[in-house]
Each structure stands twice: as C-alpha cells, then as structure tokens.
Amino acid sequence: MKCKWTILGLVVGLGYLVFPGLVEAQERKIIPLDAHFLPIESGDEGQTYSKIVTVSSEGELVEKTYDLNYALVSAKKSMFEAAEPLEPVWEEEKQYASDGTLMYTQFKYRKDNANYTKVFVGDKLVLDLVCDSPLNCQGSFIAPDGEVEAVDRDVFKPGLPSMKVWHEFLGKNLSYPQSARNNRAEGEIWVGLKIDERGKLAESTVVNRASSDPGLVKEVERVLDRYTGGFLPARDLQGSPTTAWMYLPIRFRLG
C-alpha cells in the first residue's frame, strides 16, 4: 500500500529481547501494526504485526516487519532527500514467505521527474515499470517462460480499470456531510478493498475508521456501495490472477 501514516512514538521496552542483533541501531522505534499494516496503539487487541524502524548515521531508514511469531514479513530500506514534501528518492523492499524464504525484491526510485519500479525474483527481472504521473505508466511483465507482456500498472497489486473514471465517479457522487462541515472535519479516509481473482470486490473496510470523522466514514461507505466500475485483480509472480488487498484514499477538504 502506498500510504502515508503518522509514525507513533517510541514503544518503550517492547521486543528488545526477541529481536536480537538490532541493539546497535542508533535510533529505533517499535510500532505495533494491525492486519492492514496500519500503526495502532500498543496493547491493542488488533495487533497482527510489529515494525522495527531504525535510522542509520547516513540517514537511511530501515523498516523490518515481523508477525507475532517473530517471523520476518518484509524488510525495506529507504533514502530521503532534505526537501518538502518528504518522499523517498530510493527504496528497496524484500518480501518473505511464511517459511522465511525470500519471495521477491522490489526497487523504487525517482529519476528525471519519473518514478521507476523494478521487481526481481532472485536475479530475474519480472516487472519493469516507469510512471511519469499516477495516470500514465508503461512497462513490461516478464513471465516465468520468458514471455514479455506490456503493462500500464503494477500488476502485483489490484487496480482500477481507469483512475480517470474513478475520480470522475467520486466527483459526481461524493458529498461533504453537513455534520462534518459543522465540525470542520477534513482529511483522508483510507479504504481497504479485497479484490478476488475475478476482479470482484470480496470485502471492504475503512482502515483508519478510529481516527476519522464518523460522518466522513459513513459518506465513503455510501459512495462505495454505488461504485460499479469494477476492478483489476492482482497477479502472483507466475502471472496468474490472485486475491489481494488494495488501498485508496478519499480526500475531504473544506474550501
């Protein structure tokens, strides 16, 4: 999920003994996460993962996510530039299977006003994508048999048939609830959508419900019920359709 969540404060005394080899880190935070990898309060019953965040002396951000059995789920390194907005100029993320084996490595970087994504299984390139805007991407998916397919999105995640159509749909159907206006409530409502291998919506949820205005949440749920534009399923590393979650922000701003 490409989301911007506020990192919670340092959780003191959690996990220092069960994550050996990390005590040399210069700065470290341990963050409990829910099933959607969203930061939650320490001790929440919904905790599914733990993320250890460290910052090196060179300014490299390292994030390692573990399940509650202390199995490594993912490891990501990021480098940021001193500019606003604070966005990474380079990322390397490794995803692991439940048995600890490396499934794939994803690289993301910015160059010449474009965003590049490359995914490797071992040393084999399986996805090569470049986007000069969120609505304009082009690249290639390389199947295990070597066949090359032109793609216009990250095929390992579910997607929308057309982002332009999605935004037009929101523009025509989304209203600003009066109760939220009265409360001067603004912000982003993040929806999680579980898309099955047929491209059908199997489940939906507002992942930041607890921190959002109830009127905005209710409006988002109403609008989602009206959407009939369909979805594109994610693929596995072999190129076959699979069930996966996608996350979308719906923004409310007072004029």
ChimeraX commands (.cxc) that place a marker at each C-alpha (Angstrom):
marker #1 position 0.00,0.00,0.00 radius 0.5
marker #1 position 1.42,3.35,-0.85 radius 0.5
marker #1 position 0.07,5.22,2.22 radius 0.5
marker #1 position 1.38,7.98,4.43 radius 0.5
marker #1 position 0.71,7.10,8.05 radius 0.5
marker #1 position 1.96,9.11,11.01 radius 0.5
marker #1 position 4.53,7.01,12.88 radius 0.5
marker #1 position 3.63,6.54,16.50 radius 0.5
marker #1 position 6.03,7.39,19.31 radius 0.5
marker #1 position 8.61,5.02,20.68 radius 0.5
marker #1 position 7.11,1.97,22.36 radius 0.5
marker #1 position 9.41,1.55,25.33 radius 0.5
marker #1 position 10.55,-1.89,26.42 radius 0.5
marker #1 position 8.81,-3.93,23.69 radius 0.5
marker #1 position 10.65,-6.57,21.75 radius 0.5
marker #1 position 14.24,-5.82,22.74 radius 0.5
marker #1 position 14.86,-9.42,23.75 radius 0.5
marker #1 position 13.01,-11.16,20.93 radius 0.5
marker #1 position 14.62,-9.28,18.04 radius 0.5
marker #1 position 18.33,-9.93,18.66 radius 0.5
marker #1 position 21.08,-8.28,16.67 radius 0.5
marker #1 position 19.42,-4.86,16.48 radius 0.5
marker #1 position 20.69,-3.25,19.65 radius 0.5
marker #1 position 23.48,-1.49,17.77 radius 0.5
marker #1 position 21.00,0.70,15.88 radius 0.5
marker #1 position 21.47,4.39,16.56 radius 0.5
marker #1 position 17.77,5.19,16.64 radius 0.5
marker #1 position 14.93,2.71,16.86 radius 0.5
marker #1 position 11.17,2.63,17.20 radius 0.5
marker #1 position 8.97,-0.43,17.60 radius 0.5
marker #1 position 5.48,0.08,16.19 radius 0.5
marker #1 position 2.52,-2.31,16.58 radius 0.5
marker #1 position 0.54,-2.79,13.34 radius 0.5
marker #1 position -2.89,-4.14,12.52 radius 0.5
marker #1 position -3.76,-6.60,9.74 radius 0.5
marker #1 position -3.54,-3.80,7.15 radius 0.5
marker #1 position -0.07,-2.74,8.39 radius 0.5
marker #1 position -1.55,0.40,9.93 radius 0.5
marker #1 position 0.08,1.69,13.15 radius 0.5
marker #1 position -2.07,1.16,16.25 radius 0.5
marker #1 position -1.73,1.83,19.95 radius 0.5
marker #1 position 0.42,-0.53,21.99 radius 0.5
marker #1 position -1.64,-3.30,23.60 radius 0.5
marker #1 position -4.47,-3.11,21.07 radius 0.5
marker #1 position -6.15,-6.48,20.54 radius 0.5
marker #1 position -5.98,-5.96,16.78 radius 0.5
marker #1 position -2.19,-6.18,16.63 radius 0.5
marker #1 position -1.06,-8.53,13.86 radius 0.5
marker #1 position 2.49,-7.35,13.14 radius 0.5
marker #1 position 5.34,-5.38,14.70 radius 0.5
marker #1 position 7.53,-2.98,12.75 radius 0.5
marker #1 position 11.05,-2.07,13.87 radius 0.5
marker #1 position 12.20,1.26,12.42 radius 0.5
marker #1 position 15.86,2.27,12.58 radius 0.5
marker #1 position 17.77,5.22,11.15 radius 0.5
marker #1 position 21.45,4.86,10.26 radius 0.5
marker #1 position 24.04,7.57,10.75 radius 0.5
marker #1 position 23.92,8.08,6.96 radius 0.5
marker #1 position 20.18,8.84,7.16 radius 0.5
marker #1 position 18.98,5.55,5.66 radius 0.5
marker #1 position 15.61,4.45,7.03 radius 0.5
marker #1 position 15.29,0.69,7.67 radius 0.5
marker #1 position 11.87,-0.86,8.39 radius 0.5
marker #1 position 11.54,-4.55,9.30 radius 0.5
marker #1 position 8.09,-6.05,9.80 radius 0.5
marker #1 position 7.52,-9.25,11.79 radius 0.5
marker #1 position 4.45,-11.30,12.53 radius 0.5
marker #1 position 3.54,-12.18,16.11 radius 0.5
marker #1 position 5.64,-15.36,15.86 radius 0.5
marker #1 position 8.67,-13.15,15.12 radius 0.5
marker #1 position 8.90,-14.35,11.51 radius 0.5
marker #1 position 10.20,-11.69,9.14 radius 0.5
marker #1 position 7.49,-10.48,6.73 radius 0.5
marker #1 position 9.30,-7.67,4.93 radius 0.5
marker #1 position 12.43,-5.55,5.10 radius 0.5
marker #1 position 12.58,-2.12,3.50 radius 0.5
marker #1 position 15.39,0.42,3.13 radius 0.5
marker #1 position 14.66,4.00,2.08 radius 0.5
marker #1 position 16.71,7.10,1.43 radius 0.5
marker #1 position 15.15,10.56,1.65 radius 0.5
marker #1 position 16.28,13.93,0.41 radius 0.5
marker #1 position 16.07,17.06,2.55 radius 0.5
marker #1 position 13.11,18.61,0.75 radius 0.5
marker #1 position 9.37,19.05,1.07 radius 0.5
marker #1 position 7.29,17.01,0.65 radius 0.5
marker #1 position 9.40,14.39,2.42 radius 0.5
marker #1 position 9.33,11.48,-0.02 radius 0.5
marker #1 position 11.86,8.71,-0.62 radius 0.5
marker #1 position 14.14,9.03,-3.64 radius 0.5
marker #1 position 15.11,5.37,-3.41 radius 0.5
marker #1 position 13.57,2.24,-1.84 radius 0.5
marker #1 position 14.46,-1.43,-1.65 radius 0.5
marker #1 position 11.85,-3.79,-0.22 radius 0.5
marker #1 position 12.17,-7.54,0.28 radius 0.5
marker #1 position 9.07,-9.71,0.85 radius 0.5
marker #1 position 9.34,-13.06,2.62 radius 0.5
marker #1 position 7.17,-16.19,2.68 radius 0.5
marker #1 position 5.92,-17.69,5.94 radius 0.5
marker #1 position 8.82,-20.18,5.93 radius 0.5
marker #1 position 11.36,-17.35,5.79 radius 0.5
marker #1 position 12.37,-17.69,2.14 radius 0.5
marker #1 position 12.72,-14.54,0.05 radius 0.5
marker #1 position 9.86,-14.23,-2.44 radius 0.5
marker #1 position 10.90,-11.10,-4.33 radius 0.5
marker #1 position 12.75,-7.80,-4.12 radius 0.5
marker #1 position 11.23,-4.53,-5.27 radius 0.5
marker #1 position 13.20,-1.40,-6.11 radius 0.5
marker #1 position 11.63,2.04,-6.46 radius 0.5
marker #1 position 13.44,5.25,-7.35 radius 0.5
marker #1 position 12.88,8.67,-8.89 radius 0.5
marker #1 position 14.82,9.97,-11.87 radius 0.5
marker #1 position 14.17,12.75,-14.38 radius 0.5
marker #1 position 10.70,13.51,-12.94 radius 0.5
marker #1 position 9.57,9.89,-13.31 radius 0.5
marker #1 position 9.06,7.03,-10.85 radius 0.5
marker #1 position 10.61,3.66,-11.62 radius 0.5
marker #1 position 9.62,0.25,-10.21 radius 0.5
marker #1 position 11.60,-2.94,-10.75 radius 0.5
marker #1 position 10.74,-6.31,-9.22 radius 0.5
marker #1 position 13.18,-9.23,-9.13 radius 0.5
marker #1 position 12.69,-12.88,-8.22 radius 0.5
marker #1 position 16.23,-13.89,-7.39 radius 0.5
marker #1 position 18.26,-12.20,-10.11 radius 0.5
marker #1 position 15.45,-12.37,-12.69 radius 0.5
marker #1 position 13.59,-9.17,-13.59 radius 0.5
marker #1 position 9.81,-9.81,-13.61 radius 0.5
marker #1 position 8.41,-6.26,-13.64 radius 0.5
marker #1 position 9.89,-3.12,-15.16 radius 0.5
marker #1 position 7.60,-0.07,-14.86 radius 0.5
marker #1 position 8.01,3.69,-15.28 radius 0.5
marker #1 position 5.36,6.30,-14.40 radius 0.5
marker #1 position 5.60,9.98,-15.26 radius 0.5
marker #1 position 2.30,10.55,-13.41 radius 0.5
marker #1 position -0.14,8.40,-11.40 radius 0.5
marker #1 position -2.30,8.16,-14.51 radius 0.5
marker #1 position 0.45,7.37,-17.03 radius 0.5
marker #1 position 2.58,4.26,-16.56 radius 0.5
marker #1 position 4.14,1.86,-19.02 radius 0.5
marker #1 position 6.39,-1.12,-18.69 radius 0.5
marker #1 position 6.74,-4.87,-19.01 radius 0.5
marker #1 position 5.85,-8.02,-17.07 radius 0.5
marker #1 position 8.18,-10.93,-17.81 radius 0.5
marker #1 position 6.51,-14.32,-17.27 radius 0.5
marker #1 position 8.44,-17.35,-15.97 radius 0.5
marker #1 position 8.59,-18.75,-19.53 radius 0.5
marker #1 position 10.23,-15.54,-20.72 radius 0.5
marker #1 position 7.19,-14.10,-22.49 radius 0.5
marker #1 position 7.09,-10.30,-22.25 radius 0.5
marker #1 position 3.76,-8.52,-21.77 radius 0.5
marker #1 position 3.24,-4.75,-21.97 radius 0.5
marker #1 position 1.56,-3.40,-18.81 radius 0.5
marker #1 position 0.43,0.01,-17.59 radius 0.5
marker #1 position 0.40,-0.64,-13.81 radius 0.5
marker #1 position 1.98,-2.66,-11.02 radius 0.5
marker #1 position 0.30,-5.97,-11.82 radius 0.5
marker #1 position 1.21,-7.48,-8.43 radius 0.5
marker #1 position -1.42,-5.26,-6.82 radius 0.5
marker #1 position -5.14,-4.92,-7.59 radius 0.5
marker #1 position -6.10,-1.84,-9.56 radius 0.5
marker #1 position -8.85,0.21,-11.13 radius 0.5
marker #1 position -9.64,-0.05,-14.86 radius 0.5
marker #1 position -9.27,3.74,-15.09 radius 0.5
marker #1 position -8.13,6.20,-12.44 radius 0.5
marker #1 position -9.71,8.97,-14.51 radius 0.5
marker #1 position -13.10,7.23,-14.38 radius 0.5
marker #1 position -12.68,6.67,-10.63 radius 0.5
marker #1 position -12.03,10.35,-9.97 radius 0.5
marker #1 position -14.96,11.33,-12.19 radius 0.5
marker #1 position -17.17,8.93,-10.24 radius 0.5
marker #1 position -16.11,10.50,-6.94 radius 0.5
marker #1 position -16.67,13.99,-8.33 radius 0.5
marker #1 position -20.25,13.13,-9.30 radius 0.5
marker #1 position -21.26,11.10,-6.26 radius 0.5
marker #1 position -19.24,12.21,-3.24 radius 0.5
marker #1 position -20.85,14.80,-0.97 radius 0.5
marker #1 position -19.48,16.64,2.03 radius 0.5
marker #1 position -21.67,15.67,5.02 radius 0.5
marker #1 position -23.14,18.67,6.81 radius 0.5
marker #1 position -22.19,17.21,10.18 radius 0.5
marker #1 position -18.55,17.06,9.08 radius 0.5
marker #1 position -18.74,20.64,7.79 radius 0.5
marker #1 position -20.14,21.77,11.13 radius 0.5
marker #1 position -17.23,20.05,12.88 radius 0.5
marker #1 position -14.71,21.45,10.38 radius 0.5
marker #1 position -13.65,17.84,9.77 radius 0.5
marker #1 position -11.17,17.27,6.95 radius 0.5
marker #1 position -8.68,14.60,5.97 radius 0.5
marker #1 position -8.24,11.37,4.07 radius 0.5
marker #1 position -10.43,8.33,4.53 radius 0.5
marker #1 position -8.45,5.25,3.54 radius 0.5
marker #1 position -10.47,2.34,2.22 radius 0.5
marker #1 position -9.18,-1.20,2.03 radius 0.5
marker #1 position -10.66,-3.27,-0.79 radius 0.5
marker #1 position -10.13,-7.01,-1.03 radius 0.5
marker #1 position -10.28,-7.93,-4.73 radius 0.5
marker #1 position -10.60,-11.59,-5.69 radius 0.5
marker #1 position -9.02,-13.32,-8.69 radius 0.5
marker #1 position -12.06,-12.49,-10.85 radius 0.5
marker #1 position -11.76,-8.77,-10.18 radius 0.5
marker #1 position -14.77,-8.76,-7.85 radius 0.5
marker #1 position -14.94,-6.88,-4.55 radius 0.5
marker #1 position -14.87,-9.55,-1.83 radius 0.5
marker #1 position -14.57,-7.28,1.22 radius 0.5
marker #1 position -14.16,-3.61,2.07 radius 0.5
marker #1 position -13.26,-1.66,5.19 radius 0.5
marker #1 position -12.25,1.84,6.28 radius 0.5
marker #1 position -8.81,1.16,7.72 radius 0.5
marker #1 position -8.48,4.47,9.59 radius 0.5
marker #1 position -12.03,4.50,10.92 radius 0.5
marker #1 position -10.99,5.03,14.55 radius 0.5
marker #1 position -9.21,8.30,13.78 radius 0.5
marker #1 position -11.72,9.65,11.24 radius 0.5
marker #1 position -14.89,11.73,11.47 radius 0.5
marker #1 position -17.93,9.36,11.56 radius 0.5
marker #1 position -19.82,11.46,9.03 radius 0.5
marker #1 position -16.97,11.22,6.52 radius 0.5
marker #1 position -16.69,7.48,7.07 radius 0.5
marker #1 position -20.42,7.00,6.51 radius 0.5
marker #1 position -20.30,9.03,3.30 radius 0.5
marker #1 position -17.39,7.00,1.94 radius 0.5
marker #1 position -19.22,3.75,2.67 radius 0.5
marker #1 position -22.33,5.09,0.92 radius 0.5
marker #1 position -20.36,6.05,-2.18 radius 0.5
marker #1 position -18.50,2.73,-2.34 radius 0.5
marker #1 position -21.85,0.94,-2.47 radius 0.5
marker #1 position -22.67,2.91,-5.63 radius 0.5
marker #1 position -19.45,2.10,-7.49 radius 0.5
marker #1 position -19.95,-0.36,-10.36 radius 0.5
marker #1 position -16.83,0.28,-12.39 radius 0.5
marker #1 position -15.10,-2.98,-11.47 radius 0.5
marker #1 position -11.52,-3.77,-10.51 radius 0.5
marker #1 position -8.42,-5.41,-11.93 radius 0.5
marker #1 position -7.15,-8.40,-9.92 radius 0.5
marker #1 position -3.58,-8.70,-8.69 radius 0.5
marker #1 position -1.30,-11.36,-10.16 radius 0.5
marker #1 position 1.10,-13.70,-8.45 radius 0.5
marker #1 position 4.74,-13.98,-9.50 radius 0.5
marker #1 position 3.77,-16.53,-12.18 radius 0.5
marker #1 position 1.28,-14.09,-13.70 radius 0.5
marker #1 position -1.91,-15.84,-12.54 radius 0.5
marker #1 position -4.77,-13.77,-11.02 radius 0.5
marker #1 position -4.89,-13.87,-7.22 radius 0.5
marker #1 position -6.81,-12.33,-4.33 radius 0.5
marker #1 position -5.19,-9.31,-2.67 radius 0.5
marker #1 position -5.94,-6.05,-0.88 radius 0.5
marker #1 position -5.69,-2.57,-2.38 radius 0.5
marker #1 position -5.88,0.76,-0.56 radius 0.5
marker #1 position -7.29,4.04,-1.81 radius 0.5
marker #1 position -7.55,7.48,-0.18 radius 0.5
marker #1 position -10.72,9.56,-0.46 radius 0.5
marker #1 position -9.92,13.16,0.43 radius 0.5
marker #1 position -12.17,15.74,2.05 radius 0.5
marker #1 position -11.06,19.38,2.04 radius 0.5
marker #1 position -13.08,22.40,3.13 radius 0.5
marker #1 position -12.96,25.26,0.65 radius 0.5
marker link #1:1,2 radius 0.2
marker link #1:2,3 radius 0.2
marker link #1:3,4 radius 0.2
marker link #1:4,5 radius 0.2
marker link #1:5,6 radius 0.2
marker link #1:6,7 radius 0.2
marker link #1:7,8 radius 0.2
marker link #1:8,9 radius 0.2
marker link #1:9,10 radius 0.2
marker link #1:10,11 radius 0.2
marker link #1:11,12 radius 0.2
marker link #1:12,13 radius 0.2
marker link #1:13,14 radius 0.2
marker link #1:14,15 radius 0.2
marker link #1:15,16 radius 0.2
marker link #1:16,17 radius 0.2
marker link #1:17,18 radius 0.2
marker link #1:18,19 radius 0.2
marker link #1:19,20 radius 0.2
marker link #1:20,21 radius 0.2
marker link #1:21,22 radius 0.2
marker link #1:22,23 radius 0.2
marker link #1:23,24 radius 0.2
marker link #1:24,25 radius 0.2
marker link #1:25,26 radius 0.2
marker link #1:26,27 radius 0.2
marker link #1:27,28 radius 0.2
marker link #1:28,29 radius 0.2
marker link #1:29,30 radius 0.2
marker link #1:30,31 radius 0.2
marker link #1:31,32 radius 0.2
marker link #1:32,33 radius 0.2
marker link #1:33,34 radius 0.2
marker link #1:34,35 radius 0.2
marker link #1:35,36 radius 0.2
marker link #1:36,37 radius 0.2
marker link #1:37,38 radius 0.2
marker link #1:38,39 radius 0.2
marker link #1:39,40 radius 0.2
marker link #1:40,41 radius 0.2
marker link #1:41,42 radius 0.2
marker link #1:42,43 radius 0.2
marker link #1:43,44 radius 0.2
marker link #1:44,45 radius 0.2
marker link #1:45,46 radius 0.2
marker link #1:46,47 radius 0.2
marker link #1:47,48 radius 0.2
marker link #1:48,49 radius 0.2
marker link #1:49,50 radius 0.2
marker link #1:50,51 radius 0.2
marker link #1:51,52 radius 0.2
marker link #1:52,53 radius 0.2
marker link #1:53,54 radius 0.2
marker link #1:54,55 radius 0.2
marker link #1:55,56 radius 0.2
marker link #1:56,57 radius 0.2
marker link #1:57,58 radius 0.2
marker link #1:58,59 radius 0.2
marker link #1:59,60 radius 0.2
marker link #1:60,61 radius 0.2
marker link #1:61,62 radius 0.2
marker link #1:62,63 radius 0.2
marker link #1:63,64 radius 0.2
marker link #1:64,65 radius 0.2
marker link #1:65,66 radius 0.2
marker link #1:66,67 radius 0.2
marker link #1:67,68 radius 0.2
marker link #1:68,69 radius 0.2
marker link #1:69,70 radius 0.2
marker link #1:70,71 radius 0.2
marker link #1:71,72 radius 0.2
marker link #1:72,73 radius 0.2
marker link #1:73,74 radius 0.2
marker link #1:74,75 radius 0.2
marker link #1:75,76 radius 0.2
marker link #1:76,77 radius 0.2
marker link #1:77,78 radius 0.2
marker link #1:78,79 radius 0.2
marker link #1:79,80 radius 0.2
marker link #1:80,81 radius 0.2
marker link #1:81,82 radius 0.2
marker link #1:82,83 radius 0.2
marker link #1:83,84 radius 0.2
marker link #1:84,85 radius 0.2
marker link #1:85,86 radius 0.2
marker link #1:86,87 radius 0.2
marker link #1:87,88 radius 0.2
marker link #1:88,89 radius 0.2
marker link #1:89,90 radius 0.2
marker link #1:90,91 radius 0.2
marker link #1:91,92 radius 0.2
marker link #1:92,93 radius 0.2
marker link #1:93,94 radius 0.2
marker link #1:94,95 radius 0.2
marker link #1:95,96 radius 0.2
marker link #1:96,97 radius 0.2
marker link #1:97,98 radius 0.2
marker link #1:98,99 radius 0.2
marker link #1:99,100 radius 0.2
marker link #1:100,101 radius 0.2
marker link #1:101,102 radius 0.2
marker link #1:102,103 radius 0.2
marker link #1:103,104 radius 0.2
marker link #1:104,105 radius 0.2
marker link #1:105,106 radius 0.2
marker link #1:106,107 radius 0.2
marker link #1:107,108 radius 0.2
marker link #1:108,109 radius 0.2
marker link #1:109,110 radius 0.2
marker link #1:110,111 radius 0.2
marker link #1:111,112 radius 0.2
marker link #1:112,113 radius 0.2
marker link #1:113,114 radius 0.2
marker link #1:114,115 radius 0.2
marker link #1:115,116 radius 0.2
marker link #1:116,117 radius 0.2
marker link #1:117,118 radius 0.2
marker link #1:118,119 radius 0.2
marker link #1:119,120 radius 0.2
marker link #1:120,121 radius 0.2
marker link #1:121,122 radius 0.2
marker link #1:122,123 radius 0.2
marker link #1:123,124 radius 0.2
marker link #1:124,125 radius 0.2
marker link #1:125,126 radius 0.2
marker link #1:126,127 radius 0.2
marker link #1:127,128 radius 0.2
marker link #1:128,129 radius 0.2
marker link #1:129,130 radius 0.2
marker link #1:130,131 radius 0.2
marker link #1:131,132 radius 0.2
marker link #1:132,133 radius 0.2
marker link #1:133,134 radius 0.2
marker link #1:134,135 radius 0.2
marker link #1:135,136 radius 0.2
marker link #1:136,137 radius 0.2
marker link #1:137,138 radius 0.2
marker link #1:138,139 radius 0.2
marker link #1:139,140 radius 0.2
marker link #1:140,141 radius 0.2
marker link #1:141,142 radius 0.2
marker link #1:142,143 radius 0.2
marker link #1:143,144 radius 0.2
marker link #1:144,145 radius 0.2
marker link #1:145,146 radius 0.2
marker link #1:146,147 radius 0.2
marker link #1:147,148 radius 0.2
marker link #1:148,149 radius 0.2
marker link #1:149,150 radius 0.2
marker link #1:150,151 radius 0.2
marker link #1:151,152 radius 0.2
marker link #1:152,153 radius 0.2
marker link #1:153,154 radius 0.2
marker link #1:154,155 radius 0.2
marker link #1:155,156 radius 0.2
marker link #1:156,157 radius 0.2
marker link #1:157,158 radius 0.2
marker link #1:158,159 radius 0.2
marker link #1:159,160 radius 0.2
marker link #1:160,161 radius 0.2
marker link #1:161,162 radius 0.2
marker link #1:162,163 radius 0.2
marker link #1:163,164 radius 0.2
marker link #1:164,165 radius 0.2
marker link #1:165,166 radius 0.2
marker link #1:166,167 radius 0.2
marker link #1:167,168 radius 0.2
marker link #1:168,169 radius 0.2
marker link #1:169,170 radius 0.2
marker link #1:170,171 radius 0.2
marker link #1:171,172 radius 0.2
marker link #1:172,173 radius 0.2
marker link #1:173,174 radius 0.2
marker link #1:174,175 radius 0.2
marker link #1:175,176 radius 0.2
marker link #1:176,177 radius 0.2
marker link #1:177,178 radius 0.2
marker link #1:178,179 radius 0.2
marker link #1:179,180 radius 0.2
marker link #1:180,181 radius 0.2
marker link #1:181,182 radius 0.2
marker link #1:182,183 radius 0.2
marker link #1:183,184 radius 0.2
marker link #1:184,185 radius 0.2
marker link #1:185,186 radius 0.2
marker link #1:186,187 radius 0.2
marker link #1:187,188 radius 0.2
marker link #1:188,189 radius 0.2
marker link #1:189,190 radius 0.2
marker link #1:190,191 radius 0.2
marker link #1:191,192 radius 0.2
marker link #1:192,193 radius 0.2
marker link #1:193,194 radius 0.2
marker link #1:194,195 radius 0.2
marker link #1:195,196 radius 0.2
marker link #1:196,197 radius 0.2
marker link #1:197,198 radius 0.2
marker link #1:198,199 radius 0.2
marker link #1:199,200 radius 0.2
marker link #1:200,201 radius 0.2
marker link #1:201,202 radius 0.2
marker link #1:202,203 radius 0.2
marker link #1:203,204 radius 0.2
marker link #1:204,205 radius 0.2
marker link #1:205,206 radius 0.2
marker link #1:206,207 radius 0.2
marker link #1:207,208 radius 0.2
marker link #1:208,209 radius 0.2
marker link #1:209,210 radius 0.2
marker link #1:210,211 radius 0.2
marker link #1:211,212 radius 0.2
marker link #1:212,213 radius 0.2
marker link #1:213,214 radius 0.2
marker link #1:214,215 radius 0.2
marker link #1:215,216 radius 0.2
marker link #1:216,217 radius 0.2
marker link #1:217,218 radius 0.2
marker link #1:218,219 radius 0.2
marker link #1:219,220 radius 0.2
marker link #1:220,221 radius 0.2
marker link #1:221,222 radius 0.2
marker link #1:222,223 radius 0.2
marker link #1:223,224 radius 0.2
marker link #1:224,225 radius 0.2
marker link #1:225,226 radius 0.2
marker link #1:226,227 radius 0.2
marker link #1:227,228 radius 0.2
marker link #1:228,229 radius 0.2
marker link #1:229,230 radius 0.2
marker link #1:230,231 radius 0.2
marker link #1:231,232 radius 0.2
marker link #1:232,233 radius 0.2
marker link #1:233,234 radius 0.2
marker link #1:234,235 radius 0.2
marker link #1:235,236 radius 0.2
marker link #1:236,237 radius 0.2
marker link #1:237,238 radius 0.2
marker link #1:238,239 radius 0.2
marker link #1:239,240 radius 0.2
marker link #1:240,241 radius 0.2
marker link #1:241,242 radius 0.2
marker link #1:242,243 radius 0.2
marker link #1:243,244 radius 0.2
marker link #1:244,245 radius 0.2
marker link #1:245,246 radius 0.2
marker link #1:246,247 radius 0.2
marker link #1:247,248 radius 0.2
marker link #1:248,249 radius 0.2
marker link #1:249,250 radius 0.2
marker link #1:250,251 radius 0.2
marker link #1:251,252 radius 0.2
marker link #1:252,253 radius 0.2
marker link #1:253,254 radius 0.2
marker link #1:254,255 radius 0.2
view
